[in-house]
Amino acid sequence: MDVEDGEVCPRARREGLTVESIDNEVLVFDETAQRMHCLNRAAALVWERCDGTTPVAEIADELGSDLGTTADEEVVHFALRQLAEQDLLEEASALPSGGGVTRRQLLARLGVAAVVVPVVTSIVAPSPAAAASGPGGTTATTTSVTGTITGVG
């Protein structure tokens, strides 16, 4: 597919990340921010195709093909916003501005095809001192969880 002027071709950030594929998910550890991200299959497929040369429309086509369902650019933009929020893209400023659709709106629209909804779940890794202290230790650990894990029943 030829890239036209003005088309968004997102690029995934690779520096300072440790990436591990497990089953249908991808775990990404951000060494700088000390955050662990879990990308479900749909989010992982989008992130893996963010090479800086593939336009969003083509990513949507490939995502739908890989998942055996339909996926449009709105689904890819939803994934890109989540990836950008977790600093997993090189240039988030190149993404279209605006709120876009919410996870709830996507789920309502996609119904049974909700497997295509990208999910990025993140946690903050505790410092080594906090991780080493037991329940009676004096170091407090705060864990922040963002994102939602959704299931299709």
C-alpha positions as CSV (number, residue, x, y, z in Angstrom):
1,M,0.0,0.0,0.0
2,D,1.4,3.4,-0.9
3,V,1.5,6.0,1.8
4,E,-0.3,9.3,0.9
5,D,0.6,12.7,2.2
6,G,-0.9,13.3,5.6
7,E,-1.4,9.6,6.4
8,V,-0.4,8.6,9.9
9,C,2.2,5.9,10.1
10,P,2.8,5.3,13.8
11,R,6.2,4.1,15.1
12,A,6.4,1.9,18.2
13,R,9.0,2.9,20.8
14,R,11.6,0.1,21.2
15,E,14.4,1.8,23.2
16,G,14.6,0.9,26.9
17,L,11.9,-1.8,26.6
18,T,12.1,-5.5,27.3
19,V,9.5,-7.4,25.3
20,E,8.2,-10.9,26.0
21,S,5.4,-12.7,24.1
22,I,3.3,-15.1,26.2
23,D,0.5,-17.0,24.6
24,N,-1.7,-14.3,22.9
25,E,-0.3,-11.4,24.9
26,V,2.8,-9.3,24.9
27,L,4.5,-8.1,28.1
28,V,6.5,-4.9,27.8
29,F,8.7,-3.7,30.6
30,D,9.7,-0.1,30.4
31,E,13.1,0.1,32.1
32,T,13.1,3.9,32.3
33,A,9.6,4.3,33.9
34,Q,9.8,1.0,35.8
35,R,6.3,0.1,34.4
36,M,5.1,-3.3,33.1
37,H,2.5,-3.2,30.4
38,C,0.4,-6.2,29.2
39,L,-1.0,-5.9,25.7
40,N,-3.8,-8.2,24.8
41,R,-3.7,-9.8,21.3
42,A,-5.3,-6.9,19.5
43,A,-3.2,-4.2,21.1
44,A,0.0,-6.3,20.6
45,L,-0.9,-6.8,16.9
46,V,-1.3,-3.0,16.5
47,W,1.9,-2.2,18.4
48,E,3.9,-4.7,16.4
49,R,2.8,-3.2,13.1
50,C,3.8,0.4,14.2
51,D,7.0,0.5,12.1
52,G,6.7,4.1,11.0
53,T,5.9,3.1,7.4
54,T,2.5,1.3,7.7
55,P,-0.5,3.6,7.6
56,V,-3.4,3.2,10.1
57,A,-5.8,1.9,7.4
58,E,-3.4,-0.9,6.5
59,I,-2.9,-1.8,10.2
60,A,-6.7,-2.0,10.5
61,D,-6.9,-4.4,7.6
62,E,-4.1,-6.6,8.9
63,L,-5.7,-6.6,12.4
64,G,-9.0,-7.7,11.1
65,S,-7.4,-10.4,9.0
66,D,-5.3,-11.7,11.9
67,L,-8.2,-11.8,14.3
68,G,-10.7,-13.2,11.7
69,T,-13.1,-10.3,12.1
70,T,-13.6,-6.7,10.9
71,A,-11.5,-4.0,12.4
72,D,-11.6,-0.4,11.3
73,E,-9.4,2.6,11.7
74,E,-11.3,3.7,14.8
75,V,-10.2,0.5,16.6
76,V,-6.6,1.1,15.6
77,H,-6.8,4.7,16.8
78,F,-8.2,3.5,20.1
79,A,-5.2,1.2,20.5
80,L,-2.8,3.9,19.5
81,R,-4.2,6.3,22.1
82,Q,-3.7,3.6,24.8
83,L,-0.1,2.9,23.6
84,A,0.7,6.6,23.5
85,E,-0.7,7.1,27.0
86,Q,1.8,4.5,28.2
87,D,4.7,6.0,26.2
88,L,4.9,3.0,23.9
89,L,4.9,5.1,20.7
90,E,7.7,7.3,19.3
91,E,5.7,10.3,18.3
92,A,2.3,10.5,19.9
93,S,1.9,14.0,18.6
94,A,1.5,12.6,15.1
95,L,-1.7,10.9,16.1
96,P,-5.1,12.5,15.4
97,S,-6.2,14.8,18.2
98,G,-9.5,14.4,19.9
99,G,-11.1,11.9,22.3
100,G,-12.1,9.3,19.8
101,V,-14.3,6.4,20.9
102,T,-14.4,4.9,24.3
103,R,-14.0,1.3,25.2
104,R,-17.7,1.1,26.1
105,Q,-18.6,2.6,22.7
106,L,-16.4,0.1,20.9
107,L,-17.8,-2.9,22.9
108,A,-21.4,-1.7,22.1
109,R,-20.7,-1.3,18.4
110,L,-18.6,-4.5,18.0
111,G,-20.7,-6.8,20.1
112,V,-19.5,-10.4,19.6
113,A,-16.4,-9.1,17.8
114,A,-15.2,-7.5,21.0
115,V,-12.1,-9.7,20.8
116,V,-10.8,-7.0,18.5
117,V,-10.9,-4.3,21.3
118,P,-7.3,-3.5,22.2
119,V,-6.5,-3.5,25.9
120,V,-3.3,-2.2,27.5
121,T,-3.0,-2.9,31.2
122,S,-0.1,-1.3,33.2
123,I,1.4,-1.5,36.6
124,V,4.2,0.3,38.3
125,A,7.1,-1.9,39.4
126,P,8.1,-1.5,43.0
127,S,11.6,-0.2,43.8
128,P,14.0,-3.0,44.8
129,A,13.9,-1.8,48.4
130,A,10.1,-1.8,48.5
131,A,9.9,-5.2,46.8
132,A,12.4,-6.7,49.3
133,S,10.5,-5.4,52.4
134,G,8.0,-7.8,53.9
135,P,4.6,-7.0,55.2
136,G,6.1,-5.8,58.5
137,G,8.6,-3.5,56.7
138,T,8.5,0.3,56.9
139,T,8.5,0.9,53.2
140,A,5.1,1.6,51.6
141,T,4.5,0.4,48.1
142,T,2.0,2.0,45.8
143,T,0.8,0.1,42.8
144,S,-1.1,1.9,40.1
145,V,-3.2,-0.1,37.7
146,T,-4.6,1.5,34.5
147,G,-6.7,-0.1,31.9
148,T,-9.5,-2.6,32.2
149,I,-9.4,-6.3,31.5
150,T,-12.5,-7.3,29.6
151,G,-13.7,-10.8,28.7
152,V,-16.1,-12.0,26.1
153,G,-18.4,-14.6,27.6
